[in-house]
Amino acid sequence: MKQNLKRMISYYKPYIGVFAADMFFAFVASAIALVIPLLVRYITQNLQNGGAPMDTRRLLVIGAVLIGLVILQFGAKFFIAYVGHMMGARMEYNMRAEIFAHYQKLSFSFYDEQKVGQLMSRITNDLFEISELLHHGPESIALSLIKLIGAFVILFHINGYLTLAAFALVPVMLVYALYMNGKMKQAFRRNREKVAQINTQIEDNLAGIRVVKSFANESIEEEKFKVGNDAFVEAKKASYFYMGMFHSGMNAFTLLVQIVVVIFGGIMITQGKVSIPDFIAFLLYINVFTEPIQTLIDFTEQFQNGYTGFERFLEMMAIEPDIEDSPEAEPLVDVKGDIAFEDVSFKYHDNAHRVLRHINLEIPAGTYVALVGSSGGGKTTLCSLIPRFYDVTGGRVLVDGKDIRDVTLKSLRENIGIVQQDVYLFAGTVYDNILYGKPSATREEVIEAAKLANAHEFIVSLPNGYETDIGQRGIKLSGGQKQRLSIARVFLKNPPILIFDEATSALDNESEAIVKESLERLAGGRTTLVIAHRLSTIRNAERILVLSDHGIEESGTHDELMAKGGVYAQLYEWTR
């Protein structure tokens, strides 16, 4: 916990000036709260001696001072509320940027095991709670300690016996608070986990809402959500139980303190040991004393929320990217497109079964190679190793004779273009999505890329042409249109190596013909790997590789493999 708190405190460093000002104004606000009862005591003491003209003028002066103190306190609390909150928001901004950048570094193997809703919860809900703690935490502690210590000193000066009676219950309150704090921390952590699970379920449902409706399974989804929602309520039930015990218990202690002061003070008044003005001031200071206790109550709840969120933040930041540049990595330049697999083996972390076994393969620059085979044979995995989406378990992958682990990831992936079956388009315009392939491109280059991808004609027919908003994931476009935009994006990128992962398998015949023409135009003169289920689409490939659990079973042209009458010939007959 000590190390975590040190890490949390480090986020104040860029805002140390604002933080110091925030603490100063917290001190000012606390000091004013302590001064006002003293002035009230002074007034009551003087009024007891009878009113005189001088006393009236003095009363007006004191009234003016009190109004000035109120104005000063208004300014101090406004600074704390506005500037202090903005400091917290900027720290939240920094942490959100930090965790988002960290998300970008993590590899596919990380995302294979994560749920989007839980990742979203860490970057939104958790960070908000952390920023609230970072702003209010030190301020709450400072305000509370100043008021508690100040009130104790002043009260002790007024009457030591009455002060000791008032503070007698404080140790019991602290023990009670510490015990309930431990229970609350556990409960709040469970709450966060349940909220993250619900976020995941909502994200999954909304992303697949068309599938839900097409199967008329709304009731099933509601029932699934109910299970998660019920679990959330149960977790909340425990946390609210301990929160209720904490709040009600602390409030009961506060009232007991006031009762002790009233009873004990009343007895001392009857004995002539406490004057009425002192007793009134004492009661006012008891309110000053009980207010920071309530603030500390709120702070403990806030601390549980914020610190639990910070622990989850650190858990995520502690995950090391399993794929990153080596210290000696150099940029890959002047890429021709030669690809070689040397004794490559691969398996996923959660699977003892090797997906690829001792693959040896050479693909000369500019070659058009097709990968075929049954599902699970490793075709997509083999292609995913080239841009280092995953690292090989054994052997090595070379591009232009260089081990891809010895070149920078950015330069490697800048030279590889990928067109997938499941096209992902970002929310925004047609133009923005094509430009994603090369953010520095001119508008003319974007339009030229669209023409090469056979996309320009349908784009200009859209309501706003290239500035048409395509909706979340391009929902307003057809499958063929989305695929052509993804091809235009790769045309704009203009890489020497291409990977087509079943890019036409989900399209109708007409769309497939248009997209296939675009793909063939894109593949011209580039090293191209095509994963295909429709074997009729890759008859013209210069080389066809048949992959299975045993590795590369067959290799050759379409005619050579058909003449052999082996696995490829059987697959071709099945898919005709």
N, C-alpha and C positions, 0 to 999 in steps of 0.2 A: 504493500500500500504506500509505503514511504516513497518508493521510486515512481509510482504512478502520480502521486501528488507533486513531486518535483517536475515531472513531465508536464503536468497540468499548469503549474506556475510559470513554466517557460513561455507559455503563450501570451503572458502579459508583457514580455520584453519589448515588442515594438510600440506598445502603448503605455510605457511607464510614466510619461508625463501626464496623460489623461487619467491614469490610475491614481497618481499622487494627488491630482486636483480633486478627483472623486472622493478620496479618503479625507482630504482637507475639508470639503464641504460637508461630508458626513460628520466630521468632528464639530463643525460650526453648528449644524442642525442639532446635534446632541447637546452641545454646550448651551444653546438657547433653551432647550427643553429643561435643562437643569437650573438656569437662571430665573425663569419665569416664576416658579414656586417661591424662590427667595424674595422676589419683589412683592409677591402677594403677602408673604409673611411680614415683610417690612410695612406694608400698607395697614394690615390688621393690627400690628403692634402700635402704630401711630394713632390709628382711629380709636383705640382703647383709651388713649390719653385725652380724648376730647378734640373736637375740630376747631381750628383757628384759621384765619385768612392765609397764613403761611402754609398751613397744612393743605388747604385746597389747591394752592398754586403748585405745591410739591406733588400733590396727587395727579394734577394735570400733566406735570412734567413726566412723572412715572408712567402715566397712561401713554404719552407720546413715545417714551422709550419702548414700552411694550408693543405699540403699533410698529415702531421701527424694527424691533426684533422679529415680529411676525413677517414683515416684508423681507427681511434678510433671510429668514427661514424659508420663505416661499422661493427666493432665488436659489438658495442652497439645494432645496429638494428638487427644484426644476432641473438644475444641473445634474443631480444624481439620476433623476428619472430619464432625462433626454440624452445627455452626453454619455452618461454611464451605460445606458442601454445600447447606444450606438457603438461603444467600445466592445460590449459583448457581442453585438451583431457582426462587427469586423473580425473578432476572434472566431466566431462561427464560420464566417466567410473563409478565413484562412484554413480552418480545419476541413471544411467541405472541399476546398480546392485540393488540399493535401490528400484526402481519402479518394477523391475522384481521380486524381493523377495516379494514385496507387492502384485503383481499379484498372486503369489503362495498361499498367505494367503486368498484371497477372495474366497467366496463360489460359489456353482453352481448358486444360485439365482442371484448373480451379473452377471455371464456370460450369464445367460438366457436373460438378458436385454441389453447386449453389442454386439458390432460388432467388429470382429477381426481387420479389417482394421483401425478403429479408435484407438484401443489400440496400434496397431503397429505404427501409426503416432505419438503417444505420446512418444513412447520409441525410435524413430529414429529421425524424422524431428525436433520435438520440442526440444529434448535434444541437437541436434547439434547447433541449434540457441542459446540455453542457454549457451553452452560452448564458442561459439564465443563472446557472450556478456561478460561472466565472464573473458575471457582473454583480449579482446580489450577494454572493457568498462573503467576500471580504468586507463589503459594505455593511451587511447585516451583523457580522461579528464585531466590526469596529463600533457601529452604533450601539450595539447591545452592551459591549464591555465598557464603553465610556459612560453610558447611562447607569449601568449597574454599579461600577466603581464610584462614579461621581455621586450617585444617590446614596450609596453606603457611607461615604465620607461625610456628606452633609447631614444625613440622618444621625450618624454617630455623634456629630458635633452638636446636634439639637438635643438628643437624649440617647445615651449609650445603651441603657437597659431596654428601652423600647425597640431600639435597632436590633439588639441581639435576639429579642423575642420574634421580631419580624423575619430575621434571617435563619431562625432555628430550623425551619422546614426545608431550606435550600439543599442541604446534603441528601435528604430523602428524595427530593425532586430529581437531583442529578442521577442517583442510582436508578430510579424509575425510568428516566429518560434514556439512559444507556442501555438498559435491558430491552426496552421497546424498540430502540433504534436497530438493534441487531435483528430482531424479528421483522421489522419493516424492510430492511435491506434485502433479506432473502425473498420477501414477498414481491418487492418491486422488480427484482431481477426476473422472477417468473413472469410477471406482467409483461415485461419487454419481450420475452421470448414468445409469449402468446400473441402479442400485437404483431410481431414480425411474421408469425405463421398466418395470421388473418390477412395481412397485407399480401403475402404470397398467394393465398387462395383467391383473393379479389383480383390480383393482377392476372392470374392464370385464367380465371373466369372471363374477365373482360377481353383478354387477348383472344380467347377462343369463343367469343359470344356467338359468332355465326355458326360454329359447329354445334353449340348448345341448342340454338334455335332450330337448326336443320333437323336435329333428332328429337325436338320437342322435350328436351330434358331439363327444363327450367326447375322443375320440382326436385329433381335429383341434385342439382347444383345448390338449391336452397337448403336441402337436407345436409349436404356436405358442409356448407357454410355454417349451418346450425351447430354441427358438432364442434367446429373450431370456435364459434361464438360462445357456446356453452362453456367450453374450457376456459375461455377468456374471462367469463363472468365468475367462474369458480376461483380463478387466480385473483381476480379483483376482490372477491369476497374475503379472502384471507388477508389481503393487504389492507382493505378497508376496516377489517376487524381490529388489526393492530394499530391502524391509524386512529380509529375511534377510541381505542383504549388509551392511546398516547395523548390525543387532544383532550379528551374528557378528563383524564387523570391530571394532566398539567393544569387545565383550567380549574379543577377542583383544588389543587394545591395553591393556585393563585388566590382563589376566594378564601381559602383557609388562612393565608397570610394576612389578608385584609381583615378577616374576623378576629384574628389574634391581636392585630394592632388596635382595632376598635375596642375590644374587651379590655386588653391590658392598658391601653391609653386611657380609657374611661376610668379605670381603677386609680391610675396615677393622677388624673385630674381631681378626683374626689379627695385624694391625699395631698393635693397642692404641689405635686412634684412635676407637673407639666402644665404649661399655660395654654389657654385656648388658641392663640395665634400659632404656637409651636405645634399643637395637635392638628390644626388645619393644614399647616405646611407639611406635617408628617404624612397626612392622608394624601395630599397632592403628590408627594414624593413616592408614596407607595404605588400610585398610578404610574409614575415615571419608572418605577422599579419593575412593575408587572408587565409594562409594554414590551421591554426588551426580552422578557421571558417568552412572551407570545411570538416575538420576532425570531427567537432561537428555536421555538417550536416549528415555525414555518420553515426556518433554515434547515432543520434536520430532515424534514420531508423533501425539501429541495435538494439537499445534499445527496440523499438516497437516489433520487431520480437522476441528478446530474452525474454523480460518481459512477453509478451503474452504467449509464450511457457512455461515460469516458472509458470504463473498463472494456466495453464492447468495441469502442473505437480503437483502443490499443490492441485488442485481440486481432482486429482486421489488419491494422498497420503492421503487426508482427509477422504476418504471413509473407514469406519471402517468395518473390517470383521464381518459378523453377526454370524459366527460360529468360535469359538476359544476356547482354553483351559481355564477353570475357574481357579482362583488362587489356589484352593485346589485340582486341578485335579491330579490324581495319575496314574502311568502306569498300564495297564491291563496285568497281568502276569498269566502264567499257565492256559491258556484259555481252557475250556472244550467244550464250544459251546452252552450252554443253552441260548435260546433267549425268551424274553417275551415282549409282548405289553400290557400295562395296560391303558385302556381307552384312546387310542391314537386317536387324531384328527389332521388333517393337511389341510392347504390351502395355495396356493401360494400368494405372495404379491399382484399380479395384478388381483387376482380372488377372489371375495367374496364367491364363491361357494366352499364348503369344499370338497376336494378330498377324504378324509378319515373321517369317523365319528365313534367315540367311539369304536375303535377296541380293542378287548381283545383276546389275542392269546398266547399260550405257545408252544414252539418248543424245546423239550428235545435234549440234545447233541447227535449228530450222526444220527438224524432223517432226512429222505429224504421227503421234503414237496414240493408239486407242487401248483402253483398259476395260476388259470385260470379265465376267464371271458371276457366280451366284452371290447373293447378298451375304455380307459378313466375310467375304473373301479378302478384304483389306484394300480395295481399290481407292476409296476415299482416304483411308489412313495413309496409304503410300503417297498420295498427292499432298496430304497435309504435312508430311515431313519436309517437303521441299521448302516452303516458306517458314519452317520451324514453328508451326503452330504447336507441334509436339516435338520433343527430342527423341532421337533413336535410343533404344535400349542397348543395342550393340551395333558395331560397324560404323559407317559414316556416309553422309550424303555430300557430294561435291557439285559445285557449280563453277564451270570454267576451271576445273582442277583445284578449286579451293574448298576446303572443308567449311560448310556453312556455319559451323560453330566458331570459326575464326574471322567471320566478317560481321559487321554491324547489322542488327535486325532491320533497322530502317532502310539501309541501302539494299539489303536482300529483298525485302518485301516491295520496295519501290520498283523493282525489276520483274515483278511477277503480277500478272493480272488473273483474277479468278471470276468466273461466271458460274453461279450455282443454280440449282433447280429452285431452291427456296430463295427468291430474290428479296433482299431487304432494301427498301427505300425509306429515307427519312422523311418525317413530316416537314412539309415546305413545298417549294415550287419545283416544276420540272427542271428548270435551269439550275437551281441549287443542287439537285441530285446528280445531274451530269457533271457539274463543276467539281463535285466531290472527288472525281478521279484525278483532277489536277487543279487545285485551288488558285493557282497563279495564271490560269489560262484566260485568254481573251474571249469575248462573246463570239467572235468569228470562229475561233477554234472549237467552242462548244457546239455551235451550229453545224460545223463541218463534221464533228464526231457523230452528231445525231443523224446526219445524212448518210454517213458510212454505215451506221447501224440500222438503216431503213426506218428511222424513227421520226425524221423531220416532218414528213407528210401528216402523220397523225397528230403530232405536237401542234402544228399551226392550225389544225382544225379544232383544237380545244378552245374553250371560252376565252381564255386569256393567253393562249399560245404558250410560250416558254415560261410565263409568269403564272400559269395555272397552279393552284394549290392542289396537291394530289391526295391529301388526307394522310391519316396515320398508316404507315407501311404501304402507301400507294393504293389505298383501298378503292379509290375512284377510277383506277385503271384496270384494264383486262390483264390476264396473265401474259399474253403475248406483248402487250405494250410495256408492262413492267420489265419483262425480259430484255426488250430492245433498249430501254433506258439503261439497264445494267450493262449491256454491251457497249452502248455509247460512252458510258463512264470509263470502261476499259479502253476503248478506242482513244479517248482523251488522254488517258494515262500513258498509252503507247509503250507497253513493256515488251522486252524481248522473249519472255516466257509466259505462256498461257496455260491455264487449267480450266477445262470445262467439266463441271461435275453434274452430269445428267441435265444439261441446260435446257433440253427440249422435251424431256419425258412427260411433263405435265401439260403440254400444249396440244390444241387440236391440230388437225392436219394442215389447215391453211396457215395458222400462226407458226406452226413448226417449219413450214417451207420458207416463210419470210425470215424467221430467226436463224434457220440453218444457213441461209444465204449470207446473212450478216456475220455469222460465226466463221464461215469459210473465208470471207473477205478479211476478217480480223486475223485469222490464223496465217494468212499469207506471209511467208518469210520468217515466221517465228517458231520457236520450239513450243510445240503444242501437245498437251496431254488431254485426252478426252475420255471421260468415264461415261459409258453408255449401256443402257438396258435394251434399247431398240437397236439391234445389231445392223439393221438395214441402213442406219444413218452413218455408219463408220466403214462402209465397204471400201471406200477410197483411201483409207488410212494407209500410210506407208508401212506401218508395222502394227500388228495387233497382239497384245499380251493377254493371255488367259490366266487369271489369278484364282487360286483356291487356298484352302488351309495349308497346303503343302508348298506354297510359293508360286512361282511362274511355271505353269504346267505346259503351256504351248506358246510359241512365238512365231510370227510370220505374217504374210499378207492374207487377205481374205481368201484368195484363190488357193494359196498354199495350204491354209488351214482346212478349207473345205475338202481339198483333195486328200488330206491326211485322214479325214473321217473320225476325228477324235472329239474331245470335249467341246471345242468351238463349233464343230459341225452340228453336234447335238443341240447346243444352245441356240444356234441359228435356226434350226428346224422348229424348235419350241416357240421361238419368238416371232416367227413369220406371220 
